[in-house]
Amino acid sequence: MRNGDNGAHESGSPVIRARSLVKRYGDFTAVAGVDFEVWPGECFGLLGPNGAGKSSAIRMLTGLSPISGGELLVCGLDVARHPRQVKALVGVVPQEDNLDPDFRVRKNLEVHARYFGVQGRVARERALQALDLVRLRERQNDRVDTLSGGMKRRLLIARALMNDPPVLVLDEPTTGLDPQSRHLLWERLSSLKRQGITILLTTHYMEEATHLCDRMVIMDNGRILVEGRPSELIGSHAGGEVLEVRPPQERYEAVRERLEALGLDAQDGGGGALVVFGAEGASISAELTDEAAEWTRRPANLEDVFLRLTGRELRDE
């Protein structure tokens, strides 16, 4: 596996560079001219609701879908002109489990390695090394269908490392996992980042993005809304803390209007709650007591930013 330092901008050029990147499906524009750069050894997040354009961007980068416009470079290679070379540089962890049930655990890795010309002793050594990394070496001779969901996700990561890629693309890698499995996967991904592997991550878990990502973009309707470090985005778009207010149902709109009259940004938080931004230092306990509302203050987080920018409307897949 690779060794390097995290976020080394001193290298002079990004590992991934998108310029005016466009993806169209007929008359529908899924990605509408986005620009972003991913630097060596960093984890970069693509966040957004369903239909935001994340998966389309991933499909273009991994060579599964042609580019409609703009430019996309990986390690200096144009994806449109050199798709085979780019595929050799990228390890992909897909959303779905596409492991081969006919092969046992280690064999899945060794067979995958053949697609990159890695065979024999080298393939076996890489497989064992990758299984050590994801803590599955003791299961190397087991059938894939005997593994838990978390183990299968870890095996997919091990498989993505068989071509020794400088870039790892993770498309919602922890969907459906329990908290213990998710945290173990985060630990393994952090280890890969420390080794110098550049990670491009899509996820719907805001805690995951906060934990793993050095920088990120939030997309919606095919465009990038904001870009920055998680802490920067939280500070800029949600502030230091938010106030969650739960008024009596019949007083919900009246409480919202009363808060907004005080110059506060009160938004629907779902479940009968209001989320109030910009309430640091505001003395509003008397108003809330008058309205018989329950409230609590908490630190702002990335989910607040995400929902504030993209809304709470449910999106179809």
C-alpha positions in Angstrom: 0.0 0.0 0.0 1.0 3.6 -0.6 2.7 6.0 1.8 2.4 9.8 1.7 1.3 12.8 3.6 -2.2 14.2 3.9 -3.3 17.1 1.7 0.1 17.9 0.3 -0.8 20.9 -1.9 3.0 21.4 -2.2 2.9 18.7 -4.9 1.8 21.5 -7.3 -1.1 19.8 -9.0 -4.4 18.2 -7.9 -5.0 14.4 -8.2 -8.5 15.1 -9.6 -9.5 18.3 -11.5 -13.0 19.0 -12.9 -13.5 22.1 -15.1 -16.9 23.1 -16.4 -17.9 19.4 -16.1 -21.3 18.6 -17.7 -23.4 15.5 -17.9 -26.6 15.4 -19.9 -29.1 12.6 -20.4 -31.1 13.7 -23.4 -32.7 17.0 -22.5 -31.9 16.6 -18.8 -28.7 18.1 -17.4 -27.5 16.1 -14.4 -24.2 17.9 -13.9 -24.3 21.6 -14.9 -20.7 22.8 -15.4 -19.1 22.1 -12.0 -15.5 22.9 -11.0 -13.6 21.2 -8.2 -10.1 19.9 -7.3 -9.0 17.1 -5.1 -5.4 17.2 -3.7 -3.0 14.4 -2.9 -3.8 12.5 0.3 -7.0 14.3 1.2 -10.6 13.0 1.5 -12.9 15.1 -0.6 -16.7 14.8 -0.2 -19.4 15.1 -2.8 -22.6 15.7 -0.8 -26.1 16.5 -1.9 -29.7 15.1 -1.9 -30.9 12.5 -4.4 -30.7 13.8 -7.9 -28.0 16.4 -7.1 -25.6 15.1 -9.6 -23.1 13.2 -7.3 -23.6 9.8 -8.9 -23.3 11.2 -12.4 -20.0 12.8 -11.5 -18.7 9.6 -10.1 -19.8 7.6 -13.1 -17.9 10.0 -15.4 -14.8 9.8 -13.2 -14.8 6.0 -13.2 -15.4 5.7 -16.9 -18.9 4.2 -16.6 -20.6 7.2 -18.4 -19.2 9.5 -21.1 -18.6 13.1 -20.4 -21.0 15.5 -22.1 -18.8 18.6 -21.7 -15.9 20.2 -19.9 -12.8 18.5 -18.7 -12.1 15.8 -16.0 -8.5 14.9 -15.2 -7.2 12.1 -12.9 -3.5 12.2 -12.1 -3.1 14.5 -15.1 -4.8 12.1 -17.5 -8.0 13.2 -19.4 -10.7 10.7 -18.6 -12.4 11.2 -22.0 -9.1 10.5 -23.9 -7.5 7.9 -21.7 -10.3 5.9 -20.0 -8.3 2.7 -19.6 -5.3 4.3 -18.1 -7.5 6.2 -15.6 -9.4 3.1 -14.6 -6.0 1.5 -13.7 -5.4 4.4 -11.3 -8.7 4.3 -9.5 -10.1 1.8 -7.0 -13.9 1.9 -6.7 -16.2 0.9 -3.9 -19.7 0.9 -5.3 -23.0 1.4 -3.4 -24.2 -2.2 -4.2 -22.6 -5.4 -3.1 -21.2 -6.9 -6.3 -18.9 -9.5 -4.8 -18.8 -12.9 -6.6 -20.5 -15.5 -4.4 -18.9 -18.3 -6.4 -15.4 -17.4 -5.0 -14.2 -17.4 -1.4 -13.0 -14.2 0.2 -9.4 -14.2 -0.9 -10.2 -15.5 -4.3 -12.5 -12.5 -4.9 -9.5 -10.3 -4.5 -7.1 -12.4 -6.6 -9.6 -12.7 -9.5 -10.2 -8.9 -9.4 -6.4 -8.3 -9.5 -6.2 -10.1 -12.8 -8.1 -7.3 -14.5 -5.1 -5.1 -13.8 -2.5 -7.7 -14.8 -1.6 -8.7 -11.2 -1.4 -12.5 -10.8 0.3 -15.2 -8.9 2.4 -14.5 -5.8 2.0 -10.7 -6.2 -1.8 -11.0 -6.2 -1.8 -13.3 -3.2 0.5 -11.0 -1.2 -1.7 -8.0 -2.1 -4.8 -9.8 -1.1 -3.4 -10.8 2.3 -2.2 -7.3 2.9 -5.5 -5.8 2.0 -7.4 -8.4 4.2 -5.1 -7.4 7.1 -6.0 -3.8 6.6 -9.7 -4.4 6.8 -9.4 -7.1 9.5 -10.6 -10.0 7.4 -7.5 -12.2 7.0 -9.0 -14.9 9.3 -12.0 -15.1 7.0 -9.9 -15.5 3.8 -11.1 -19.0 3.0 -14.8 -18.4 3.9 -17.6 -18.1 1.5 -18.7 -14.5 0.8 -22.3 -15.3 1.7 -21.3 -16.1 5.2 -20.0 -12.6 5.9 -22.0 -9.9 7.6 -23.0 -6.7 5.8 -20.2 -4.8 7.5 -17.6 -7.4 6.5 -18.8 -7.3 2.9 -18.3 -3.6 2.8 -14.8 -4.0 4.2 -14.1 -6.7 1.6 -15.2 -4.3 -1.2 -12.6 -1.8 0.1 -10.0 -4.5 0.1 -10.9 -5.4 -3.5 -10.6 -1.8 -4.6 -7.0 -1.8 -3.3 -5.8 -4.7 -5.5 -4.5 -2.5 -8.3 -2.6 -0.3 -5.7 -4.5 2.8 -6.8 -3.5 6.3 -5.8 -7.3 7.3 -5.9 -10.1 5.5 -4.1 -13.7 6.4 -5.0 -16.3 5.5 -2.3 -20.0 5.7 -3.3 -22.0 5.7 0.0 -19.7 3.0 1.5 -21.5 2.6 4.9 -25.1 2.6 3.8 -27.1 0.1 5.9 -24.3 -0.6 8.4 -24.7 -0.6 12.2 -22.8 2.1 14.2 -20.0 -0.3 15.2 -19.4 -1.4 11.6 -19.5 2.1 10.4 -16.9 3.3 12.9 -14.6 0.4 12.1 -14.9 1.3 8.4 -14.1 5.0 9.2 -11.0 3.8 11.0 -9.9 1.8 8.0 -10.5 4.7 5.6 -8.6 7.1 7.9 -5.7 4.6 7.8 -5.7 4.6 4.0 -5.7 8.4 3.9 -2.6 8.4 6.2 -0.9 6.2 3.7 -1.3 8.9 1.1 -4.3 7.5 -0.8 -6.6 10.2 -2.1 -10.3 9.5 -1.4 -13.4 10.8 -3.2 -16.4 10.1 -1.0 -20.2 10.4 -1.5 -22.4 9.9 1.6 -25.7 10.8 3.1 -24.3 10.5 6.6 -23.3 14.0 7.7 -21.4 12.7 10.7 -19.4 10.5 8.3 -18.6 13.5 6.1 -17.5 15.5 9.1 -15.4 12.7 10.4 -13.6 11.8 7.2 -13.6 14.8 4.8 -10.8 17.4 4.7 -12.9 19.4 2.2 -16.3 18.9 0.5 -18.8 20.4 -1.8 -22.6 20.4 -1.4 -24.4 20.0 -4.7 -28.0 20.4 -5.7 -29.7 20.4 -9.1 -26.4 19.6 -10.8 -24.5 22.6 -9.4 -22.1 23.2 -6.5 -23.7 25.4 -3.8 -20.7 25.6 -1.4 -17.2 24.3 -1.0 -14.9 24.2 2.0 -13.8 22.4 5.1 -16.6 21.0 7.3 -15.8 23.4 10.1 -15.8 26.4 7.7 -19.1 25.5 6.2 -20.7 25.0 9.6 -19.4 28.4 10.8 -20.5 30.2 7.7 -23.9 28.7 7.2 -25.2 27.5 10.6 -23.2 29.5 13.1 -21.8 28.3 16.4 -25.0 26.9 17.8 -28.7 26.4 16.9 -31.8 26.5 18.9 -34.4 23.7 18.6 -37.8 24.8 19.6 -40.9 22.6 20.0 -44.0 24.8 20.4 -47.5 23.4 21.0 -48.9 22.3 17.7 -51.5 24.9 17.6 -48.9 27.6 18.2 -46.4 26.5 15.7 -46.8 29.3 13.1 -47.3 31.9 15.8 -44.0 31.0 17.5 -42.2 31.0 14.1 -43.6 34.5 13.4 -42.6 35.7 16.9 -39.0 34.4 16.4 -38.7 36.0 13.0 -40.0 39.3 14.3 -36.9 39.2 16.6 -34.7 38.9 13.5 -34.0 35.2 13.9 -34.0 32.7 11.1 -36.5 30.0 12.2 -36.9 27.1 9.8 -39.0 23.9 9.8 -36.9 21.2 11.6 -39.4 18.4 11.0 -41.4 16.5 13.6 -43.1 19.7 14.9 -39.8 21.4 15.7 -38.3 24.7 14.6 -34.6 25.1 14.1 -33.4 28.6 14.8 -30.2 29.9 13.3 -28.4 33.0 14.6 -29.6 32.7 18.1 -26.2 32.9 19.8 -26.5 35.3 22.7 -30.2 36.1 22.0 -32.3 36.3 25.1 -35.6 34.7 24.0 -36.4 32.5 27.0 -39.3 34.9 28.0 -40.9 34.6 24.6 -40.6 30.8 24.5 -41.9 30.5 28.1 -44.9 32.7 27.1 -45.7 30.3 24.3 -45.3 27.2 26.4 -42.6 26.0 24.0 -39.8 23.5 24.9 -36.3 24.4 23.6 -32.7 23.4 23.7 -29.5 24.8 22.5 -26.9 22.6 20.8 -23.7 23.1 18.6 -24.4 23.5 14.9 -23.4 20.6 12.7 -23.0 19.7 9.0 -26.6 18.4 8.8 -27.8 21.9 9.7 -25.8 23.3 6.8 -27.0 20.6 4.4 -30.7 21.0 5.2 -30.5 24.8 5.3 -29.0 24.9 1.8 -30.9 22.0 0.1 -34.2 22.1 2.0 -36.1 19.3 3.7 -38.3 18.2 0.8 -38.0 14.4 0.2 -36.3 13.6 -3.1 -36.9 10.5 -5.2 -34.0 8.3 -6.2 
